[in-house]
Amino acid sequence: MKTVQLPNKFTKSLIAFPETGMGYQLVKVFLSNGKILREHKVLNSSLLILEAGEIISESEIENIELEDIPS
């Protein structure tokens, strides 16, 4: 499992939002190249889990938002 440690500015903002499940949040990750990674897990508001074959660095992350979860 590949992971990326999120910069503090994203960790601080994610801490303010509710968890999707026990210890994780489901997020959209906006990259500097315009790509959006959807439905990615972040553990403990600080560790982004990458899918197989994905390679990104923390410097490529422009923004992170919680995914809209249907009720």
C-alpha positions, -999 to 999 in steps of 0.1 A, spaced: 0 0 0 15 33 -11 8 64 10 15 101 9 19 121 41 -3 152 37 11 187 44 0 202 77 -24 227 60 -46 198 47 -43 178 79 -56 208 99 -86 213 76 -95 176 75 -94 174 113 -124 199 114 -145 175 92 -163 143 103 -149 109 96 -165 88 68 -158 57 88 -137 46 119 -104 65 115 -107 76 79 -122 101 55 -132 96 19 -119 126 -2 -114 141 -36 -78 152 -42 -71 180 -67 -37 179 -83 -16 207 -98 -19 190 -133 -57 194 -132 -64 157 -124 -88 148 -96 -84 117 -76 -118 106 -64 -129 84 -35 -95 81 -19 -91 73 18 -72 95 42 -62 79 75 -63 99 107 -67 132 86 -30 129 76 -21 99 54 -35 96 18 -38 61 5 -29 58 -31 -44 32 -55 -22 7 -74 -1 25 -100 -6 60 -87 25 80 -81 21 115 -67 41 137 -42 27 159 -16 38 190 -36 14 181 -64 -17 183 -41 -35 216 -46 -66 209 -26 -86 182 -7 -123 180 -2 -145 155 15 -165 133 -10 -202 137 -10 -216 106 6 -252 97 -3 -274 94 28 
